[in-house]
Amino acid sequence: MKKIFAVALPMAAMLALSACSNNMYAEVARFHSNQPMNRGTLAIVSAVPENQNSVEFQTHAETVAVEMRRHGFSTGLPADQVQYIATLDITQSDGTTIARPGTTVNVPVGPLSLGVASPTRRSNSSSTIRTTTVQVQIKRAADGVAIWEGRASKDAKVGTQEATLTWAVPALAGALFKDFPGRPGVTKNVRL
């Protein structure tokens, strides 16, 4: 009995941890010319101009500004007084529904029960997935030439904290600007 418990408990813990950790990554892609990037003054503008002065956009823009300041940029000046313009676009889309066949059967293991998936039974377990994407494009203000672009995306179940903008935008901005400017043309998973 002790042998079964000693094997079952670590296996259950590993499964639970892998389920959690698989969802804590963002898919990140960055593009630039792989040339040294001079730092300077930078303004963050909305990809949707009518959102520029909204409190929500300003909150998300400040999240990106914090990341930019960590990498040597100065923020806070109006767009007509800076060297660089960063255009911020935040999108969310719903609709991917994932159905999970099977049910969980509890198997007694000593004083505990271990949940085991049963492929012979069907259930209607499903959840809708929300994809949140943060995209930033940095251009030189003087000539409008793009010098850096990046995007970070994450899927989360609707109704969870990870599917909200207040959680997702800071997490995705952190992933997007990790190791800035990053390797160009490579899509990779970055831990949140």
N, C-alpha and C positions, 0 to 999 in steps of 0.2 A: 504494500500500500504506500509506504514512504517513497519507494522508487518511482511509482507513477506520479505522485505529487511533486517529487523533485524534478521530473522531466516536464510535466504538464505546465507548471507555473512559469518557468522560464520561457517556454514556447509561447504561452499566452501573452506574456509581457513583451516578447519580441514582436509578435503580431500587432499588438496594440501600438507599440512605438513606431513600427514601420508604417502603419496606417496614418499616424499623426505626422511623421516626418516627411512622407511623400508629398503632403499637401503644403509644406512650408517652403516652397521654392517658387521663384519667379522666373519666367522665361525672358531673357534679356538679349537684345541685339543692339549693336552700336555701329555707326558708320562715320568714318572720317578719313582724311588723307594720310594718316599716320605720320604727320609732320609735327614738330614741336608747336604747342598751342600757347601763345602769349596770354597771360591773364590780364584782366582789366575791369572796367566798369560794365555792368550788365543789368538790363531791365528784363523783367518777365512779363510777357503779354499773353492774353488768351487767344487761342486759335478761333474762338467764337467771340468776335469783338463786343457784342452786346452783353457778354458776361464779365467783361473786364473790371467793372466797378462793383460787382456783387461781393458780398461778404464771404460767400462760399469760395469763389475763385481766389480772393485775396488770401484766404486761409491756406488753400492748396499752393498758391504761388509762394507764400512764405516758407512752406515746407521745402520746396525746390530751392529757394534762395538760401536756406540754411545749408543744403548740400553744396551749392555753388560756392558759398563762402568758405567751406571746408577745403575747397580746391583752389583757393586763391583769388576768386572773383570778388569784386565789391558790388553790393546791391543797394537799392534804395533811391537811386536817382531816377528822374523821369526818362522815358524812352528817347526823347530828343536830345539827351545830354550824356549818352553812354556810348561805349565802343562796341558793345555786343547786345543783340536782342535775342532773348530765348523765348520761343513760342511754345506754350504749354497747352497740351490737348489731353483731356481726361475723358475716357469713354467707358461705359458699362453696357454689356449686352446680356440678355437672359435668353433662355430657350432650349438649351441642351438638356434634355431629360434623360437621366440614366436610370434604367430599371435593373434591379438586382434580383435575379431569380434565386430561389432557395430560401430556406428558413434556418433559424438557429435552433439547435436542439441542445439542451443542457445535459451534459454527461456528468454524473456524480463522481468526484475524485476526492475520496476522504470526506472531510467536512465541507468541502467547496464543490461548486459545479463549474465545469469548463464548457463554454459555448463552442459548439462545433457546427459548421455549415453542413446542411443536408441537401445534396443535389437532387434528391428524389422528390422533394416537396417544392411547391411554387408559392410565392407570395407576391403581392403587388407593391413591394417596396420600391419607391422611386424618389428622386430628388431633382430639382431644377438647378442647373449650374449657372452662375453669373461670372462673366469674364470682365475683369477690370484691367484697363490698359492706360498707362501713363506714357505719353510721347513728348519729347522735347527736341526742338531743332534750334541750334544756335547759329546766328548769322552775324557777320560783321555789319555794323550799322552804316558804315560809310558807303559800301557798295552792294549790300544785300546778299553777299555770297555766303552760302551755308558752309560752316566749317566743322560742324558736329551734329549728328542726329542719333537719337536712341529711343528705344521703347522697351518697356517692361510690362509683362502681363501675368495675371494670376487668375486661376479658376477657383471658385469657392461655392459651396452650397448656399442657395438663397436662404436667408434667415439666420445665417451664422455671422459672427462678428467679422470674419475675414472677407465677407461679401459687402461690407459697408465701406463707403468712401473714407470715413474718418479713420478706419484701420488700414485700408488698402493703399491710399495715396502715400502716406509716410513710409510704409513698408516698401512699396514699389519704387519710390524716389530713392530710398537708401540703396536698393538693389541696382537701380539704373546707374547711379553715380559711384558705385563701389569700384575702386581701382580706375577712376576716371583718368584718361579718356577711354581706356579699355582697348581690347583688340578689335580692329575694324572688321566688319563682315562676318563675325562669328556670333552665332546664337548659342547661348548656354544657359544652364539653370544656375541661379544664384540663390543661396540660402537666405531666407528672410530672418 
